[in-house]
């Protein structure tokens, strides 16, 4: 499998840092699946993973990861990368 994607942007929201790995416009459908929660929670408590499915594909890829804001931006970036590596490896 390919290497995990690079972080494109990190945006601060009210409660989370939204760490984006892929452009949401590339996907036909985006969801926050239960199956990704275990990997996310094992790295960063309270985090969420958004996955996307491209048109004419059955594969789901990580679009972005939400990390609790208390972590700080650099920690959020690092933890999001670890989560993506766990899911996509």
PDB file with one MODEL, atoms N, CA, C and O in Angstrom:
MODEL        1
ATOM      1  N   UNK A   1       0.835  -1.182   0.000  1.00  0.00           N
ATOM      2  CA  UNK A   1       0.000   0.000   0.000  1.00  0.00           C
ATOM      3  C   UNK A   1       0.881   1.248   0.000  1.00  0.00           C
ATOM      4  O   UNK A   1       2.005   1.229   0.502  1.00  0.00           O
ATOM      5  N   UNK A   2       0.356   2.327  -0.567  1.00  0.00           N
ATOM      6  CA  UNK A   2       1.111   3.575  -0.673  1.00  0.00           C
ATOM      7  C   UNK A   2       1.333   4.198   0.701  1.00  0.00           C
ATOM      8  O   UNK A   2       0.648   3.877   1.673  1.00  0.00           O
ATOM      9  N   UNK A   3       2.317   5.103   0.751  1.00  0.00           N
ATOM     10  CA  UNK A   3       2.575   5.830   1.986  1.00  0.00           C
ATOM     11  C   UNK A   3       1.383   6.713   2.332  1.00  0.00           C
ATOM     12  O   UNK A   3       0.610   7.106   1.459  1.00  0.00           O
ATOM     13  N   UNK A   4       1.251   7.014   3.604  1.00  0.00           N
ATOM     14  CA  UNK A   4       0.180   7.904   4.051  1.00  0.00           C
ATOM     15  C   UNK A   4       0.365   9.267   3.388  1.00  0.00           C
ATOM     16  O   UNK A   4       1.496   9.692   3.153  1.00  0.00           O
ATOM     17  N   UNK A   5      -0.739   9.956   3.084  1.00  0.00           N
ATOM     18  CA  UNK A   5      -0.632  11.266   2.435  1.00  0.00           C
ATOM     19  C   UNK A   5      -0.086  12.323   3.382  1.00  0.00           C
ATOM     20  O   UNK A   5      -0.099  12.153   4.601  1.00  0.00           O
ATOM     21  N   UNK A   6       0.392  13.409   2.805  1.00  0.00           N
ATOM     22  CA  UNK A   6       0.876  14.538   3.585  1.00  0.00           C
ATOM     23  C   UNK A   6      -0.295  15.391   4.059  1.00  0.00           C
ATOM     24  O   UNK A   6      -1.367  15.380   3.454  1.00  0.00           O
ATOM     25  N   UNK A   7      -0.084  16.121   5.130  1.00  0.00           N
ATOM     26  CA  UNK A   7      -1.083  17.059   5.627  1.00  0.00           C
ATOM     27  C   UNK A   7      -1.167  18.216   4.634  1.00  0.00           C
ATOM     28  O   UNK A   7      -0.150  18.802   4.264  1.00  0.00           O
ATOM     29  N   UNK A   8      -2.395  18.540   4.206  1.00  0.00           N
ATOM     30  CA  UNK A   8      -2.599  19.681   3.307  1.00  0.00           C
ATOM     31  C   UNK A   8      -2.828  20.965   4.089  1.00  0.00           C
ATOM     32  O   UNK A   8      -2.209  21.992   3.809  1.00  0.00           O
ATOM     33  N   UNK A   9      -3.737  20.900   5.089  1.00  0.00           N
ATOM     34  CA  UNK A   9      -4.033  22.078   5.899  1.00  0.00           C
ATOM     35  C   UNK A   9      -4.404  21.660   7.319  1.00  0.00           C
ATOM     36  O   UNK A   9      -4.815  20.525   7.562  1.00  0.00           O
ATOM     37  N   UNK A  10      -4.251  22.592   8.241  1.00  0.00           N
ATOM     38  CA  UNK A  10      -4.729  22.416   9.613  1.00  0.00           C
ATOM     39  C   UNK A  10      -5.546  23.658   9.935  1.00  0.00           C
ATOM     40  O   UNK A  10      -5.029  24.775   9.933  1.00  0.00           O
ATOM     41  N   UNK A  11      -6.839  23.448  10.213  1.00  0.00           N
ATOM     42  CA  UNK A  11      -7.730  24.567  10.508  1.00  0.00           C
ATOM     43  C   UNK A  11      -8.251  24.430  11.937  1.00  0.00           C
ATOM     44  O   UNK A  11      -8.666  23.347  12.350  1.00  0.00           O
ATOM     45  N   UNK A  12      -8.228  25.519  12.681  1.00  0.00           N
ATOM     46  CA  UNK A  12      -8.728  25.520  14.056  1.00  0.00           C
ATOM     47  C   UNK A  12     -10.225  25.808  14.055  1.00  0.00           C
ATOM     48  O   UNK A  12     -10.678  26.815  13.512  1.00  0.00           O
ATOM     49  N   UNK A  13     -10.979  24.910  14.670  1.00  0.00           N
ATOM     50  CA  UNK A  13     -12.411  25.129  14.867  1.00  0.00           C
ATOM     51  C   UNK A  13     -12.662  25.473  16.320  1.00  0.00           C
ATOM     52  O   UNK A  13     -11.729  25.791  17.057  1.00  0.00           O
ATOM     53  N   UNK A  14     -13.919  25.411  16.736  1.00  0.00           N
ATOM     54  CA  UNK A  14     -14.251  25.726  18.121  1.00  0.00           C
ATOM     55  C   UNK A  14     -13.678  24.698  19.092  1.00  0.00           C
ATOM     56  O   UNK A  14     -13.103  25.059  20.120  1.00  0.00           O
ATOM     57  N   UNK A  15     -13.837  23.407  18.759  1.00  0.00           N
ATOM     58  CA  UNK A  15     -13.424  22.329  19.657  1.00  0.00           C
ATOM     59  C   UNK A  15     -12.312  21.446  19.104  1.00  0.00           C
ATOM     60  O   UNK A  15     -11.665  20.720  19.860  1.00  0.00           O
ATOM     61  N   UNK A  16     -12.085  21.499  17.800  1.00  0.00           N
ATOM     62  CA  UNK A  16     -11.150  20.580  17.146  1.00  0.00           C
ATOM     63  C   UNK A  16     -10.210  21.312  16.204  1.00  0.00           C
ATOM     64  O   UNK A  16     -10.508  22.401  15.712  1.00  0.00           O
ATOM     65  N   UNK A  17      -9.060  20.677  15.967  1.00  0.00           N
ATOM     66  CA  UNK A  17      -8.236  21.020  14.809  1.00  0.00           C
ATOM     67  C   UNK A  17      -8.662  20.071  13.715  1.00  0.00           C
ATOM     68  O   UNK A  17      -8.708  18.859  13.924  1.00  0.00           O
ATOM     69  N   UNK A  18      -8.974  20.607  12.548  1.00  0.00           N
ATOM     70  CA  UNK A  18      -9.394  19.815  11.395  1.00  0.00           C
ATOM     71  C   UNK A  18      -8.147  19.641  10.524  1.00  0.00           C
ATOM     72  O   UNK A  18      -7.734  20.563   9.820  1.00  0.00           O
ATOM     73  N   UNK A  19      -7.556  18.449  10.582  1.00  0.00           N
ATOM     74  CA  UNK A  19      -6.318  18.164   9.851  1.00  0.00           C
ATOM     75  C   UNK A  19      -6.699  17.468   8.543  1.00  0.00           C
ATOM     76  O   UNK A  19      -7.108  16.307   8.540  1.00  0.00           O
ATOM     77  N   UNK A  20      -6.560  18.195   7.437  1.00  0.00           N
ATOM     78  CA  UNK A  20      -6.997  17.700   6.133  1.00  0.00           C
ATOM     79  C   UNK A  20      -5.829  17.059   5.375  1.00  0.00           C
ATOM     80  O   UNK A  20      -4.739  17.623   5.276  1.00  0.00           O
ATOM     81  N   UNK A  21      -6.096  15.864   4.847  1.00  0.00           N
ATOM     82  CA  UNK A  21      -5.104  15.131   4.069  1.00  0.00           C
ATOM     83  C   UNK A  21      -5.419  15.109   2.579  1.00  0.00           C
ATOM     84  O   UNK A  21      -4.511  15.073   1.750  1.00  0.00           O
ATOM     85  N   UNK A  22      -6.695  15.132   2.241  1.00  0.00           N
ATOM     86  CA  UNK A  22      -7.120  15.100   0.844  1.00  0.00           C
ATOM     87  C   UNK A  22      -8.259  16.101   0.649  1.00  0.00           C
ATOM     88  O   UNK A  22      -9.010  16.387   1.582  1.00  0.00           O
ATOM     89  N   UNK A  23      -8.378  16.618  -0.542  1.00  0.00           N
ATOM     90  CA  UNK A  23      -9.415  17.580  -0.886  1.00  0.00           C
ATOM     91  C   UNK A  23     -10.786  16.908  -0.852  1.00  0.00           C
ATOM     92  O   UNK A  23     -10.986  15.906  -1.539  1.00  0.00           O
ATOM     93  N   UNK A  24     -11.731  17.427  -0.076  1.00  0.00           N
ATOM     94  CA  UNK A  24     -13.048  16.794  -0.010  1.00  0.00           C
ATOM     95  C   UNK A  24     -13.781  16.787  -1.351  1.00  0.00           C
ATOM     96  O   UNK A  24     -14.659  15.953  -1.573  1.00  0.00           O
ATOM     97  N   UNK A  25     -13.428  17.710  -2.244  1.00  0.00           N
ATOM     98  CA  UNK A  25     -14.066  17.758  -3.566  1.00  0.00           C
ATOM     99  C   UNK A  25     -13.706  16.553  -4.434  1.00  0.00           C
ATOM    100  O   UNK A  25     -14.351  16.310  -5.453  1.00  0.00           O
ATOM    101  N   UNK A  26     -12.667  15.789  -4.032  1.00  0.00           N
ATOM    102  CA  UNK A  26     -12.268  14.597  -4.782  1.00  0.00           C
ATOM    103  C   UNK A  26     -13.209  13.424  -4.536  1.00  0.00           C
ATOM    104  O   UNK A  26     -13.147  12.419  -5.243  1.00  0.00           O
ATOM    105  N   UNK A  27     -14.089  13.548  -3.527  1.00  0.00           N
ATOM    106  CA  UNK A  27     -14.908  12.412  -3.112  1.00  0.00           C
ATOM    107  C   UNK A  27     -16.382  12.612  -3.426  1.00  0.00           C
ATOM    108  O   UNK A  27     -16.916  13.719  -3.361  1.00  0.00           O
ATOM    109  N   UNK A  28     -17.015  11.503  -3.768  1.00  0.00           N
ATOM    110  CA  UNK A  28     -18.447  11.495  -4.016  1.00  0.00           C
ATOM    111  C   UNK A  28     -19.209  11.471  -2.684  1.00  0.00           C
ATOM    112  O   UNK A  28     -20.256  12.103  -2.545  1.00  0.00           O
ATOM    113  N   UNK A  29     -18.663  10.726  -1.703  1.00  0.00           N
ATOM    114  CA  UNK A  29     -19.293  10.545  -0.396  1.00  0.00           C
ATOM    115  C   UNK A  29     -18.241  10.704   0.692  1.00  0.00           C
ATOM    116  O   UNK A  29     -17.119  10.216   0.551  1.00  0.00           O
ATOM    117  N   UNK A  30     -18.601  11.389   1.784  1.00  0.00           N
ATOM    118  CA  UNK A  30     -17.715  11.511   2.950  1.00  0.00           C
ATOM    119  C   UNK A  30     -18.502  11.084   4.184  1.00  0.00           C
ATOM    120  O   UNK A  30     -19.641  11.505   4.389  1.00  0.00           O
ATOM    121  N   UNK A  31     -17.871  10.234   5.007  1.00  0.00           N
ATOM    122  CA  UNK A  31     -18.514   9.742   6.229  1.00  0.00           C
ATOM    123  C   UNK A  31     -17.514   9.733   7.374  1.00  0.00           C
ATOM    124  O   UNK A  31     -16.303   9.807   7.170  1.00  0.00           O
ATOM    125  N   UNK A  32     -18.059   9.639   8.593  1.00  0.00           N
ATOM    126  CA  UNK A  32     -17.263   9.446   9.805  1.00  0.00           C
ATOM    127  C   UNK A  32     -17.599   8.042  10.299  1.00  0.00           C
ATOM    128  O   UNK A  32     -18.522   7.867  11.095  1.00  0.00           O
ATOM    129  N   UNK A  33     -16.852   7.042   9.829  1.00  0.00           N
ATOM    130  CA  UNK A  33     -17.223   5.647  10.102  1.00  0.00           C
ATOM    131  C   UNK A  33     -16.832   5.167  11.495  1.00  0.00           C
ATOM    132  O   UNK A  33     -15.829   5.593  12.068  1.00  0.00           O
ATOM    133  N   UNK A  34     -17.660   4.263  12.020  1.00  0.00           N
ATOM    134  CA  UNK A  34     -17.368   3.654  13.315  1.00  0.00           C
ATOM    135  C   UNK A  34     -16.091   2.825  13.267  1.00  0.00           C
ATOM    136  O   UNK A  34     -15.358   2.763  14.254  1.00  0.00           O
ATOM    137  N   UNK A  35     -15.814   2.182  12.123  1.00  0.00           N
ATOM    138  CA  UNK A  35     -14.657   1.280  12.047  1.00  0.00           C
ATOM    139  C   UNK A  35     -13.330   2.024  12.212  1.00  0.00           C
ATOM    140  O   UNK A  35     -12.330   1.409  12.583  1.00  0.00           O
ATOM    141  N   UNK A  36     -13.301   3.310  11.949  1.00  0.00           N
ATOM    142  CA  UNK A  36     -12.061   4.079  12.095  1.00  0.00           C
ATOM    143  C   UNK A  36     -11.879   4.612  13.516  1.00  0.00           C
ATOM    144  O   UNK A  36     -10.800   5.086  13.871  1.00  0.00           O
ATOM    145  N   UNK A  37     -12.930   4.534  14.320  1.00  0.00           N
ATOM    146  CA  UNK A  37     -12.877   5.113  15.666  1.00  0.00           C
ATOM    147  C   UNK A  37     -11.843   4.445  16.558  1.00  0.00           C
ATOM    148  O   UNK A  37     -11.160   5.129  17.321  1.00  0.00           O
ATOM    149  N   UNK A  38     -11.711   3.118  16.481  1.00  0.00           N
ATOM    150  CA  UNK A  38     -10.750   2.429  17.351  1.00  0.00           C
ATOM    151  C   UNK A  38      -9.322   2.883  17.080  1.00  0.00           C
ATOM    152  O   UNK A  38      -8.569   3.152  18.016  1.00  0.00           O
ATOM    153  N   UNK A  39      -8.948   2.968  15.825  1.00  0.00           N
ATOM    154  CA  UNK A  39      -7.590   3.418  15.480  1.00  0.00           C
ATOM    155  C   UNK A  39      -7.380   4.856  15.937  1.00  0.00           C
ATOM    156  O   UNK A  39      -6.328   5.191  16.482  1.00  0.00           O
ATOM    157  N   UNK A  40      -8.370   5.696  15.718  1.00  0.00           N
ATOM    158  CA  UNK A  40      -8.251   7.100  16.102  1.00  0.00           C
ATOM    159  C   UNK A  40      -8.149   7.253  17.617  1.00  0.00           C
ATOM    160  O   UNK A  40      -7.297   7.987  18.115  1.00  0.00           O
ATOM    161  N   UNK A  41      -9.018   6.559  18.344  1.00  0.00           N
ATOM    162  CA  UNK A  41      -9.046   6.666  19.806  1.00  0.00           C
ATOM    163  C   UNK A  41      -7.778   6.109  20.442  1.00  0.00           C
ATOM    164  O   UNK A  41      -7.372   6.563  21.512  1.00  0.00           O
ATOM    165  N   UNK A  42      -7.150   5.130  19.795  1.00  0.00           N
ATOM    166  CA  UNK A  42      -5.929   4.555  20.358  1.00  0.00           C
ATOM    167  C   UNK A  42      -4.750   5.533  20.287  1.00  0.00           C
ATOM    168  O   UNK A  42      -3.765   5.368  21.006  1.00  0.00           O
ATOM    169  N   UNK A  43      -4.848   6.534  19.433  1.00  0.00           N
ATOM    170  CA  UNK A  43      -3.790   7.535  19.301  1.00  0.00           C
ATOM    171  C   UNK A  43      -4.149   8.821  20.037  1.00  0.00           C
ATOM    172  O   UNK A  43      -3.311   9.402  20.727  1.00  0.00           O
ATOM    173  N   UNK A  44      -5.392   9.262  19.890  1.00  0.00           N
ATOM    174  CA  UNK A  44      -5.807  10.546  20.460  1.00  0.00           C
ATOM    175  C   UNK A  44      -7.261  10.468  20.914  1.00  0.00           C
ATOM    176  O   UNK A  44      -8.173  10.388  20.091  1.00  0.00           O
ATOM    177  N   UNK A  45      -7.468  10.490  22.218  1.00  0.00           N
ATOM    178  CA  UNK A  45      -8.815  10.385  22.775  1.00  0.00           C
ATOM    179  C   UNK A  45      -9.704  11.517  22.262  1.00  0.00           C
ATOM    180  O   UNK A  45      -9.318  12.685  22.275  1.00  0.00           O
ATOM    181  N   UNK A  46     -10.891  11.148  21.814  1.00  0.00           N
ATOM    182  CA  UNK A  46     -11.856  12.133  21.328  1.00  0.00           C
ATOM    183  C   UNK A  46     -11.703  12.502  19.867  1.00  0.00           C
ATOM    184  O   UNK A  46     -12.460  13.331  19.362  1.00  0.00           O
ATOM    185  N   UNK A  47     -10.740  11.908  19.175  1.00  0.00           N
ATOM    186  CA  UNK A  47     -10.533  12.243  17.766  1.00  0.00           C
ATOM    187  C   UNK A  47     -11.552  11.531  16.877  1.00  0.00           C
ATOM    188  O   UNK A  47     -12.158  10.536  17.273  1.00  0.00           O
ATOM    189  N   UNK A  48     -11.724  12.060  15.677  1.00  0.00           N
ATOM    190  CA  UNK A  48     -12.636  11.487  14.695  1.00  0.00           C
ATOM    191  C   UNK A  48     -11.942  11.442  13.346  1.00  0.00           C
ATOM    192  O   UNK A  48     -11.076  12.265  13.049  1.00  0.00           O
ATOM    193  N   UNK A  49     -12.332  10.471  12.535  1.00  0.00           N
ATOM    194  CA  UNK A  49     -11.759  10.315  11.202  1.00  0.00           C
ATOM    195  C   UNK A  49     -12.878  10.450  10.179  1.00  0.00           C
ATOM    196  O   UNK A  49     -13.928   9.822  10.313  1.00  0.00           O
ATOM    197  N   UNK A  50     -12.655  11.256   9.174  1.00  0.00           N
ATOM    198  CA  UNK A  50     -13.597  11.375   8.060  1.00  0.00           C
ATOM    199  C   UNK A  50     -12.973  10.689   6.851  1.00  0.00           C
ATOM    200  O   UNK A  50     -11.837  10.970   6.469  1.00  0.00           O
ATOM    201  N   UNK A  51     -13.740   9.790   6.266  1.00  0.00           N
ATOM    202  CA  UNK A  51     -13.254   9.065   5.096  1.00  0.00           C
ATOM    203  C   UNK A  51     -14.107   9.416   3.892  1.00  0.00           C
ATOM    204  O   UNK A  51     -15.269   9.803   4.024  1.00  0.00           O
ATOM    205  N   UNK A  52     -13.516   9.275   2.720  1.00  0.00           N
ATOM    206  CA  UNK A  52     -14.229   9.571   1.491  1.00  0.00           C
ATOM    207  C   UNK A  52     -14.113   8.436   0.496  1.00  0.00           C
ATOM    208  O   UNK A  52     -13.135   7.688   0.481  1.00  0.00           O
ATOM    209  N   UNK A  53     -15.148   8.326  -0.344  1.00  0.00           N
ATOM    210  CA  UNK A  53     -15.183   7.325  -1.409  1.00  0.00           C
ATOM    211  C   UNK A  53     -15.312   8.075  -2.725  1.00  0.00           C
ATOM    212  O   UNK A  53     -16.205   8.902  -2.911  1.00  0.00           O
ATOM    213  N   UNK A  54     -14.396   7.763  -3.632  1.00  0.00           N
ATOM    214  CA  UNK A  54     -14.420   8.403  -4.943  1.00  0.00           C
ATOM    215  C   UNK A  54     -15.472   7.749  -5.841  1.00  0.00           C
ATOM    216  O   UNK A  54     -15.850   6.595  -5.637  1.00  0.00           O
ATOM    217  N   UNK A  55     -15.924   8.489  -6.813  1.00  0.00           N
ATOM    218  CA  UNK A  55     -16.871   7.953  -7.778  1.00  0.00           C
ATOM    219  C   UNK A  55     -16.233   6.766  -8.502  1.00  0.00           C
ATOM    220  O   UNK A  55     -15.048   6.810  -8.832  1.00  0.00           O
ATOM    221  N   UNK A  56     -16.996   5.723  -8.748  1.00  0.00           N
ATOM    222  CA  UNK A  56     -16.549   4.506  -9.435  1.00  0.00           C
ATOM    223  C   UNK A  56     -15.465   3.755  -8.679  1.00  0.00           C
ATOM    224  O   UNK A  56     -14.641   3.079  -9.296  1.00  0.00           O
ATOM    225  N   UNK A  57     -15.451   3.859  -7.360  1.00  0.00           N
ATOM    226  CA  UNK A  57     -14.481   3.142  -6.537  1.00  0.00           C
ATOM    227  C   UNK A  57     -15.187   2.566  -5.321  1.00  0.00           C
ATOM    228  O   UNK A  57     -16.167   3.125  -4.829  1.00  0.00           O
ATOM    229  N   UNK A  58     -14.669   1.435  -4.846  1.00  0.00           N
ATOM    230  CA  UNK A  58     -15.192   0.845  -3.620  1.00  0.00           C
ATOM    231  C   UNK A  58     -14.293   1.139  -2.425  1.00  0.00           C
ATOM    232  O   UNK A  58     -14.613   0.758  -1.299  1.00  0.00           O
ATOM    233  N   UNK A  59     -13.174   1.813  -2.661  1.00  0.00           N
ATOM    234  CA  UNK A  59     -12.196   2.083  -1.611  1.00  0.00           C
ATOM    235  C   UNK A  59     -12.525   3.369  -0.865  1.00  0.00           C
ATOM    236  O   UNK A  59     -12.923   4.374  -1.455  1.00  0.00           O
ATOM    237  N   UNK A  60     -12.347   3.305   0.451  1.00  0.00           N
ATOM    238  CA  UNK A  60     -12.507   4.474   1.313  1.00  0.00           C
ATOM    239  C   UNK A  60     -11.119   4.944   1.725  1.00  0.00           C
ATOM    240  O   UNK A  60     -10.275   4.131   2.104  1.00  0.00           O
ATOM    241  N   UNK A  61     -10.875   6.257   1.654  1.00  0.00           N
ATOM    242  CA  UNK A  61      -9.594   6.849   2.036  1.00  0.00           C
ATOM    243  C   UNK A  61      -9.836   7.935   3.082  1.00  0.00           C
ATOM    244  O   UNK A  61     -10.904   8.547   3.121  1.00  0.00           O
ATOM    245  N   UNK A  62      -8.840   8.164   3.920  1.00  0.00           N
ATOM    246  CA  UNK A  62      -8.963   9.220   4.930  1.00  0.00           C
ATOM    247  C   UNK A  62      -8.938  10.575   4.222  1.00  0.00           C
ATOM    248  O   UNK A  62      -8.011  10.894   3.477  1.00  0.00           O
ATOM    249  N   UNK A  63      -9.972  11.350   4.478  1.00  0.00           N
ATOM    250  CA  UNK A  63     -10.036  12.712   3.946  1.00  0.00           C
ATOM    251  C   UNK A  63      -9.455  13.676   4.977  1.00  0.00           C
ATOM    252  O   UNK A  63      -8.658  14.552   4.641  1.00  0.00           O
ATOM    253  N   UNK A  64      -9.868  13.503   6.257  1.00  0.00           N
ATOM    254  CA  UNK A  64      -9.366  14.378   7.307  1.00  0.00           C
ATOM    255  C   UNK A  64      -9.532  13.721   8.675  1.00  0.00           C
ATOM    256  O   UNK A  64     -10.252  12.735   8.835  1.00  0.00           O
ATOM    257  N   UNK A  65      -8.840  14.300   9.650  1.00  0.00           N
ATOM    258  CA  UNK A  65      -8.913  13.834  11.039  1.00  0.00           C
ATOM    259  C   UNK A  65      -9.187  15.047  11.911  1.00  0.00           C
ATOM    260  O   UNK A  65      -8.592  16.108  11.723  1.00  0.00           O
ATOM    261  N   UNK A  66     -10.094  14.881  12.867  1.00  0.00           N
ATOM    262  CA  UNK A  66     -10.380  15.935  13.834  1.00  0.00           C
ATOM    263  C   UNK A  66      -9.748  15.557  15.167  1.00  0.00           C
ATOM    264  O   UNK A  66     -10.004  14.479  15.705  1.00  0.00           O
ATOM    265  N   UNK A  67      -8.922  16.454  15.691  1.00  0.00           N
ATOM    266  CA  UNK A  67      -8.214  16.248  16.961  1.00  0.00           C
ATOM    267  C   UNK A  67      -8.675  17.339  17.931  1.00  0.00           C
ATOM    268  O   UNK A  67      -8.770  18.511  17.563  1.00  0.00           O
ATOM    269  N   UNK A  68      -8.960  16.937  19.176  1.00  0.00           N
ATOM    270  CA  UNK A  68      -9.401  17.905  20.196  1.00  0.00           C
ATOM    271  C   UNK A  68      -8.425  19.087  20.267  1.00  0.00           C
ATOM    272  O   UNK A  68      -7.208  18.908  20.209  1.00  0.00           O
ATOM    273  N   UNK A  69      -8.973  20.273  20.392  1.00  0.00           N
ATOM    274  CA  UNK A  69      -8.186  21.500  20.320  1.00  0.00           C
ATOM    275  C   UNK A  69      -7.165  21.642  21.452  1.00  0.00           C
ATOM    276  O   UNK A  69      -6.132  22.288  21.273  1.00  0.00           O
ATOM    277  N   UNK A  70      -7.448  21.042  22.621  1.00  0.00           N
ATOM    278  CA  UNK A  70      -6.500  21.145  23.734  1.00  0.00           C
ATOM    279  C   UNK A  70      -5.120  20.595  23.377  1.00  0.00           C
ATOM    280  O   UNK A  70      -4.131  20.948  24.020  1.00  0.00           O
ATOM    281  N   UNK A  71      -5.045  19.747  22.376  1.00  0.00           N
ATOM    282  CA  UNK A  71      -3.772  19.119  22.001  1.00  0.00           C
ATOM    283  C   UNK A  71      -2.764  20.138  21.496  1.00  0.00           C
ATOM    284  O   UNK A  71      -1.560  19.933  21.649  1.00  0.00           O
ATOM    285  N   UNK A  72      -3.218  21.221  20.904  1.00  0.00           N
ATOM    286  CA  UNK A  72      -2.324  22.178  20.270  1.00  0.00           C
ATOM    287  C   UNK A  72      -2.117  21.792  18.810  1.00  0.00           C
ATOM    288  O   UNK A  72      -2.243  20.621  18.454  1.00  0.00           O
ATOM    289  N   UNK A  73      -1.805  22.760  17.973  1.00  0.00           N
ATOM    290  CA  UNK A  73      -1.738  22.525  16.526  1.00  0.00           C
ATOM    291  C   UNK A  73      -0.670  21.517  16.119  1.00  0.00           C
ATOM    292  O   UNK A  73      -0.949  20.625  15.319  1.00  0.00           O
ATOM    293  N   UNK A  74       0.536  21.635  16.646  1.00  0.00           N
ATOM    294  CA  UNK A  74       1.607  20.704  16.252  1.00  0.00           C
ATOM    295  C   UNK A  74       1.301  19.276  16.683  1.00  0.00           C
ATOM    296  O   UNK A  74       1.523  18.335  15.920  1.00  0.00           O
ATOM    297  N   UNK A  75       0.793  19.108  17.902  1.00  0.00           N
ATOM    298  CA  UNK A  75       0.424  17.780  18.384  1.00  0.00           C
ATOM    299  C   UNK A  75      -0.718  17.226  17.551  1.00  0.00           C
ATOM    300  O   UNK A  75      -0.723  16.042  17.216  1.00  0.00           O
ATOM    301  N   UNK A  76      -1.689  18.071  17.211  1.00  0.00           N
ATOM    302  CA  UNK A  76      -2.810  17.629  16.375  1.00  0.00           C
ATOM    303  C   UNK A  76      -2.309  17.116  15.030  1.00  0.00           C
ATOM    304  O   UNK A  76      -2.773  16.085  14.544  1.00  0.00           O
ATOM    305  N   UNK A  77      -1.373  17.826  14.436  1.00  0.00           N
ATOM    306  CA  UNK A  77      -0.794  17.415  13.146  1.00  0.00           C
ATOM    307  C   UNK A  77      -0.092  16.055  13.289  1.00  0.00           C
ATOM    308  O   UNK A  77      -0.285  15.165  12.460  1.00  0.00           O
ATOM    309  N   UNK A  78       0.712  15.900  14.331  1.00  0.00           N
ATOM    310  CA  UNK A  78       1.453  14.655  14.548  1.00  0.00           C
ATOM    311  C   UNK A  78       0.519  13.476  14.829  1.00  0.00           C
ATOM    312  O   UNK A  78       0.698  12.390  14.278  1.00  0.00           O
ATOM    313  N   UNK A  79      -0.479  13.697  15.691  1.00  0.00           N
ATOM    314  CA  UNK A  79      -1.403  12.618  16.028  1.00  0.00           C
ATOM    315  C   UNK A  79      -2.261  12.224  14.825  1.00  0.00           C
ATOM    316  O   UNK A  79      -2.551  11.044  14.628  1.00  0.00           O
ATOM    317  N   UNK A  80      -2.663  13.200  14.030  1.00  0.00           N
ATOM    318  CA  UNK A  80      -3.453  12.902  12.834  1.00  0.00           C
ATOM    319  C   UNK A  80      -2.645  12.044  11.861  1.00  0.00           C
ATOM    320  O   UNK A  80      -3.180  11.112  11.262  1.00  0.00           O
ATOM    321  N   UNK A  81      -1.358  12.358  11.704  1.00  0.00           N
ATOM    322  CA  UNK A  81      -0.497  11.548  10.827  1.00  0.00           C
ATOM    323  C   UNK A  81      -0.414  10.103  11.333  1.00  0.00           C
ATOM    324  O   UNK A  81      -0.483   9.163  10.541  1.00  0.00           O
ATOM    325  N   UNK A  82      -0.267   9.928  12.640  1.00  0.00           N
ATOM    326  CA  UNK A  82      -0.195   8.579  13.217  1.00  0.00           C
ATOM    327  C   UNK A  82      -1.488   7.814  12.969  1.00  0.00           C
ATOM    328  O   UNK A  82      -1.458   6.625  12.653  1.00  0.00           O
ATOM    329  N   UNK A  83      -2.615   8.488  13.110  1.00  0.00           N
ATOM    330  CA  UNK A  83      -3.906   7.844  12.883  1.00  0.00           C
ATOM    331  C   UNK A  83      -4.022   7.383  11.423  1.00  0.00           C
ATOM    332  O   UNK A  83      -4.428   6.251  11.157  1.00  0.00           O
ATOM    333  N   UNK A  84      -3.667   8.254  10.492  1.00  0.00           N
ATOM    334  CA  UNK A  84      -3.748   7.905   9.072  1.00  0.00           C
ATOM    335  C   UNK A  84      -2.815   6.738   8.755  1.00  0.00           C
ATOM    336  O   UNK A  84      -3.179   5.841   7.994  1.00  0.00           O
ATOM    337  N   UNK A  85      -1.619   6.746   9.331  1.00  0.00           N
ATOM    338  CA  UNK A  85      -0.684   5.635   9.101  1.00  0.00           C
ATOM    339  C   UNK A  85      -1.266   4.323   9.603  1.00  0.00           C
ATOM    340  O   UNK A  85      -1.118   3.293   8.945  1.00  0.00           O
ATOM    341  N   UNK A  86      -1.924   4.343  10.757  1.00  0.00           N
ATOM    342  CA  UNK A  86      -2.543   3.129  11.301  1.00  0.00           C
ATOM    343  C   UNK A  86      -3.643   2.616  10.383  1.00  0.00           C
ATOM    344  O   UNK A  86      -3.726   1.417  10.114  1.00  0.00           O
ATOM    345  N   UNK A  87      -4.475   3.515   9.909  1.00  0.00           N
ATOM    346  CA  UNK A  87      -5.625   3.120   9.090  1.00  0.00           C
ATOM    347  C   UNK A  87      -5.205   2.687   7.694  1.00  0.00           C
ATOM    348  O   UNK A  87      -5.744   1.716   7.164  1.00  0.00           O
ATOM    349  N   UNK A  88      -4.261   3.381   7.097  1.00  0.00           N
ATOM    350  CA  UNK A  88      -3.916   3.119   5.703  1.00  0.00           C
ATOM    351  C   UNK A  88      -2.712   2.205   5.520  1.00  0.00           C
ATOM    352  O   UNK A  88      -2.228   2.037   4.400  1.00  0.00           O
ATOM    353  N   UNK A  89      -2.226   1.613   6.603  1.00  0.00           N
ATOM    354  CA  UNK A  89      -1.077   0.710   6.455  1.00  0.00           C
ATOM    355  C   UNK A  89      -1.536  -0.727   6.334  1.00  0.00           C
ATOM    356  O   UNK A  89      -0.710  -1.630   6.202  1.00  0.00           O
TER     357      UNK A  89
ENDMDL
END
